[in-house]
């Protein structure tokens, strides 16, 4: 059982461990059609085929305000899911069965039900906690309500979240105590502790909210994220001379341009589980993920699951 050190002892130093988290995966944007979900599945299946454990930061409920002023809202907890929601749930269930580790990326990854000039009202763009002009988002009760909603959404879809990640890593220290009372793995840096933004940090065994626990562990993503080809090169260059945990997050839609539909002998698109089947094109230029996975392996990194790098299950 860990003690409340508030100091990072760099347990993953010099171990050459790499971790990938597929970020902002929810029912909106590029993942709001059967075609988009088919492409997302192709990305997940490629990662799995390379025997790379992967993590999926799921936004259980997506909300966005359209240009015509109408709210669009979908979630894995819809009481009467349409074909897109049902396919998304199936996709997440299959990911879980094939080595994917699911996590709660907040509940709605946004705040409010009215337009805001800062964009906080739209899921994926907005934060959910610790918003300066919205005092309620800093309350303990608000944090408890949101994580309970997130857990209930996963349960209704037959899914099993293993970690929590606050949207944009924004929350209060007291709210983190709430989250740790419900789940022991925090896939985010412990920004309120000293020197713990780049490696794993153990925390308290007794929380001030809810029931006692057997402790909690923060796992950061110090390599941050991929935005373009240049950032891929920079990440691999850093990994070549670095000795910390090579954990990063990746938005799967960045791979979509490298995919093509699979067709049968008659030229008709193949469909599996209600979603079109996609595959990677035969290209000379590798996709971002192909280059990253190959590059880390050449640098003698081992791809790890959060369950591998954390020495115990909180």
C-alpha positions as CSV (number, residue, x, y, z in Angstrom):
1,X,0.0,0.0,0.0
2,X,1.6,3.3,-1.0
3,X,2.1,6.2,1.3
4,X,1.1,9.8,0.6
5,X,4.5,10.8,-0.7
6,X,3.5,13.8,-2.9
7,X,6.9,13.2,-4.4
8,X,7.6,11.3,-7.6
9,X,10.2,8.5,-7.2
10,X,10.3,7.9,-11.0
11,X,9.5,4.2,-10.9
12,X,9.5,3.9,-14.7
13,X,12.9,5.6,-15.2
14,X,15.2,3.7,-17.7
15,X,12.6,1.0,-18.3
16,X,11.8,1.9,-21.9
17,X,8.1,1.6,-21.5
18,X,5.7,3.1,-24.1
19,X,2.0,3.7,-23.7
20,X,-0.7,4.9,-26.1
21,X,-4.1,6.4,-25.2
22,X,-6.7,6.9,-28.0
23,X,-8.1,10.2,-27.0
24,X,-11.6,11.9,-27.1
25,X,-13.5,8.9,-28.4
26,X,-17.2,9.6,-28.3
27,X,-20.3,9.8,-30.4
28,X,-19.6,13.0,-32.3
29,X,-17.4,14.5,-35.0
30,X,-15.6,11.8,-37.1
31,X,-17.2,9.0,-35.0
32,X,-20.8,10.0,-35.5
33,X,-21.5,7.8,-38.5
34,X,-21.3,4.1,-39.2
35,X,-18.5,4.9,-41.7
36,X,-16.6,6.8,-39.1
37,X,-17.0,3.9,-36.6
38,X,-15.8,1.5,-39.2
39,X,-12.6,3.5,-39.7
40,X,-12.1,3.8,-35.9
41,X,-12.4,0.0,-35.7
42,X,-9.7,-0.4,-38.4
43,X,-7.3,1.8,-36.4
44,X,-8.0,-0.2,-33.2
45,X,-7.5,-3.5,-35.0
46,X,-4.2,-2.3,-36.5
47,X,-2.9,-1.5,-33.1
48,X,-4.1,-4.8,-31.8
49,X,-2.5,-6.7,-34.7
50,X,0.9,-5.1,-33.7
51,X,0.4,-6.6,-30.2
52,X,0.3,-3.1,-28.7
53,X,-1.9,-2.7,-25.6
54,X,-4.0,0.4,-26.1
55,X,-6.3,2.6,-24.0
56,X,-9.4,4.4,-25.0
57,X,-10.5,7.6,-23.3
58,X,-14.2,7.4,-23.8
59,X,-16.6,10.4,-23.6
60,X,-19.8,8.7,-22.5
61,X,-22.1,11.5,-23.6
62,X,-21.5,14.0,-26.3
63,X,-23.2,17.4,-26.6
64,X,-22.8,20.0,-29.3
65,X,-24.7,23.1,-30.3
66,X,-25.4,23.2,-34.1
67,X,-25.3,26.4,-36.2
68,X,-29.1,26.5,-36.2
69,X,-29.2,26.6,-32.4
70,X,-30.3,23.0,-32.0
71,X,-28.5,20.8,-29.5
72,X,-27.2,17.4,-30.7
73,X,-26.8,14.9,-28.0
74,X,-25.8,11.2,-28.0
75,X,-24.4,8.8,-25.4
76,X,-23.7,5.2,-24.6
77,X,-26.5,5.6,-21.9
78,X,-29.2,6.5,-24.5
79,X,-32.3,4.6,-23.3
80,X,-33.3,3.9,-27.0
81,X,-30.0,3.8,-28.9
82,X,-30.0,4.3,-32.6
83,X,-27.9,2.2,-35.0
84,X,-24.9,4.5,-34.6
85,X,-25.0,4.4,-30.8
86,X,-25.5,0.6,-30.8
87,X,-22.6,0.1,-33.2
88,X,-20.4,2.3,-31.0
89,X,-21.2,0.3,-28.0
90,X,-20.4,-2.9,-29.9
91,X,-17.1,-1.5,-31.0
92,X,-16.1,-0.6,-27.5
93,X,-17.2,-4.0,-26.2
94,X,-15.0,-5.7,-28.9
95,X,-12.1,-3.4,-28.1
96,X,-12.4,-4.4,-24.4
97,X,-12.4,-8.1,-25.4
98,X,-9.2,-7.7,-27.5
99,X,-6.8,-6.0,-25.3
100,X,-8.2,-2.4,-25.1
101,X,-8.5,-0.7,-21.7
102,X,-11.4,1.7,-21.5
103,X,-11.5,4.7,-19.3
104,X,-13.8,7.6,-18.4
105,X,-12.9,10.9,-20.0
106,X,-15.2,12.8,-17.8
107,X,-18.9,12.4,-18.5
108,X,-19.8,15.0,-21.1
109,X,-16.4,16.8,-21.6
110,X,-18.2,20.1,-21.6
111,X,-20.2,22.5,-19.4
112,X,-23.6,24.0,-19.6
113,X,-26.6,23.9,-21.9
114,X,-26.3,27.4,-23.5
115,X,-23.9,28.9,-26.0
116,X,-20.6,30.2,-24.6
117,X,-18.1,32.3,-26.5
118,X,-15.2,30.2,-25.1
119,X,-16.6,27.0,-26.6
120,X,-16.9,25.2,-23.2
121,X,-20.4,24.1,-24.1
122,X,-19.3,21.7,-26.8
123,X,-18.0,18.2,-25.9
124,X,-14.4,17.5,-26.6
125,X,-13.6,21.3,-26.9
126,X,-14.9,22.3,-23.5
127,X,-13.7,21.4,-20.0
128,X,-16.0,19.9,-17.4
129,X,-14.5,20.9,-14.1
130,X,-12.8,23.9,-12.5
131,X,-14.2,26.5,-14.9
132,X,-13.4,29.9,-13.6
133,X,-16.8,31.6,-14.1
134,X,-18.8,28.5,-13.2
135,X,-18.3,28.0,-9.4
136,X,-20.4,24.8,-9.4
137,X,-17.8,23.1,-11.6
138,X,-15.4,23.4,-8.7
139,X,-17.7,21.7,-6.1
140,X,-17.1,18.2,-4.7
141,X,-20.8,17.4,-5.2
142,X,-20.6,18.3,-8.9
143,X,-17.5,16.0,-9.4
144,X,-19.3,13.1,-7.6
145,X,-22.4,13.6,-9.7
146,X,-20.4,13.5,-13.0
147,X,-18.3,10.4,-12.2
148,X,-21.4,8.6,-11.0
149,X,-23.1,9.5,-14.3
150,X,-20.1,8.3,-16.2
151,X,-19.9,5.0,-14.3
152,X,-23.7,4.4,-14.8
153,X,-23.3,5.1,-18.5
154,X,-20.5,2.5,-18.8
155,X,-22.6,0.0,-16.8
156,X,-25.7,0.5,-19.0
157,X,-23.6,-0.4,-22.0
158,X,-22.0,-3.4,-20.5
159,X,-18.6,-1.8,-20.4
160,X,-15.9,-1.7,-17.6
161,X,-13.9,1.5,-17.2
162,X,-10.4,1.0,-15.7
163,X,-9.3,4.6,-15.3
164,X,-10.4,8.2,-15.0
165,X,-9.1,11.2,-17.0
166,X,-10.4,14.7,-16.3
167,X,-11.1,16.6,-19.5
168,X,-8.0,18.7,-20.3
169,X,-6.7,17.6,-16.9
170,X,-8.7,20.3,-15.3
171,X,-10.2,19.8,-11.9
172,X,-9.5,20.8,-8.3
173,X,-7.4,18.9,-5.8
174,X,-10.5,18.2,-3.7
175,X,-12.3,16.9,-6.8
176,X,-9.5,14.5,-7.5
177,X,-10.1,13.0,-4.0
178,X,-13.7,12.3,-5.2
179,X,-12.5,10.6,-8.4
180,X,-10.0,8.5,-6.5
181,X,-12.8,7.3,-4.2
182,X,-14.4,5.7,-7.2
183,X,-11.4,4.5,-9.3
184,X,-7.8,3.9,-8.3
185,X,-6.2,4.5,-11.7
186,X,-5.9,8.1,-12.8
187,X,-4.5,8.3,-16.4
188,X,-3.4,11.9,-16.0
189,X,-0.5,13.7,-14.3
190,X,-0.7,14.5,-10.6
191,X,-0.4,18.2,-11.1
192,X,-1.0,19.0,-7.4
193,X,2.1,17.0,-6.3
194,X,5.7,17.9,-6.6
195,X,7.8,16.7,-9.5
196,X,5.1,14.2,-10.6
197,X,4.1,15.4,-14.1
198,X,6.4,13.1,-15.9
199,X,6.1,9.7,-14.2
200,X,3.9,7.5,-12.1
201,X,2.9,8.8,-8.6
202,X,1.3,6.9,-5.8
203,X,-1.1,8.7,-3.5
204,X,-3.2,8.3,-0.4
205,X,-4.8,5.2,1.1
206,X,-7.7,7.1,2.7
207,X,-9.8,9.6,0.8
208,X,-11.7,12.4,2.3
209,X,-14.7,11.6,0.2
210,X,-16.6,8.4,0.3
211,X,-15.1,5.1,1.4
212,X,-11.5,4.2,2.2
213,X,-9.5,2.8,-0.6
214,X,-6.3,0.8,-1.1
215,X,-4.7,3.9,-2.6
216,X,-4.5,5.4,-6.1
217,X,-1.9,5.8,-8.8
218,X,-1.5,8.6,-11.3
219,X,-0.1,7.7,-14.7
220,X,0.8,10.8,-16.9
221,X,1.3,11.2,-20.6
222,X,4.4,13.3,-20.6
223,X,5.0,12.8,-24.4
224,X,1.7,14.7,-24.9
225,X,0.1,14.2,-28.3
226,X,0.5,14.0,-32.1
227,X,-0.7,16.8,-34.3
228,X,1.2,16.3,-37.5
229,X,4.2,14.6,-39.1
230,X,6.7,16.9,-37.5
231,X,5.4,16.0,-34.0
232,X,5.8,12.3,-34.8
233,X,9.5,12.9,-35.7
234,X,10.0,15.0,-32.6
235,X,8.4,12.4,-30.3
236,X,10.7,9.6,-31.7
237,X,13.7,11.9,-31.4
238,X,12.9,12.5,-27.8
239,X,12.4,8.8,-27.1
240,X,15.9,8.1,-28.5
241,X,17.6,10.0,-25.7
242,X,15.0,10.0,-23.0
243,X,14.6,7.8,-19.9
244,X,11.1,8.6,-18.6
245,X,7.8,6.9,-19.3
246,X,7.0,7.3,-23.0
247,X,3.3,7.7,-22.6
248,X,1.2,9.8,-25.0
249,X,-2.3,10.2,-26.4
250,X,-3.4,10.1,-30.0
251,X,-6.6,11.1,-31.8
252,X,-7.6,8.2,-34.1
253,X,-9.2,10.4,-36.8
254,X,-5.7,11.4,-37.8
255,X,-5.4,7.9,-39.4
256,X,-8.6,8.1,-41.4
257,X,-6.9,9.6,-44.6
258,X,-4.8,6.4,-44.8
259,X,-7.9,4.1,-44.9
260,X,-10.0,2.7,-47.7
261,X,-13.1,0.6,-47.8
262,X,-12.9,-3.2,-48.2
263,X,-15.0,-4.4,-51.2
264,X,-16.1,-7.9,-52.2
265,X,-15.8,-9.6,-55.6
266,X,-18.7,-7.6,-56.9
267,X,-17.2,-4.3,-55.8
268,X,-19.7,-3.9,-52.9
269,X,-18.4,-2.6,-49.6
270,X,-18.1,-5.2,-46.9
271,X,-20.0,-4.8,-43.7
272,X,-19.4,-6.4,-40.3
273,X,-21.5,-5.9,-37.2
274,X,-23.4,-3.1,-39.0
275,X,-20.2,-1.1,-39.8
276,X,-18.4,-0.8,-43.1
277,X,-15.0,-2.6,-43.1
278,X,-11.9,-0.5,-43.7
279,X,-8.3,-1.3,-44.2
280,X,-5.0,0.7,-44.5
281,X,-4.0,1.6,-48.1
282,X,-0.9,0.2,-49.6
283,X,1.2,3.4,-49.4
284,X,4.8,4.3,-49.5
285,X,4.4,6.9,-46.8
286,X,3.5,5.3,-43.5
287,X,0.7,6.7,-41.4
288,X,1.4,8.4,-38.1
289,X,0.6,5.3,-36.1
290,X,2.6,3.0,-38.3
291,X,5.6,5.2,-37.9
292,X,5.2,5.6,-34.2
293,X,4.7,1.9,-33.4
294,X,7.6,0.9,-35.7
295,X,9.8,3.6,-34.4
296,X,9.3,2.8,-30.7
297,X,10.0,-0.8,-31.3
298,X,13.2,0.0,-33.1
299,X,14.2,2.1,-30.1
300,X,13.7,-1.1,-28.0
301,X,10.7,0.3,-26.1
302,X,8.1,-2.2,-24.8
303,X,4.4,-1.2,-25.3
304,X,2.7,-1.5,-22.0
305,X,-0.8,-1.5,-20.6
306,X,-1.7,0.7,-17.6
307,X,-2.2,-2.6,-15.7
308,X,1.4,-3.5,-16.5
309,X,3.1,-0.3,-15.4
310,X,1.2,0.1,-12.2
311,X,2.6,-2.3,-9.6
312,X,-0.7,-3.2,-8.0
313,X,-4.4,-2.8,-8.7
314,X,-5.9,0.0,-6.5
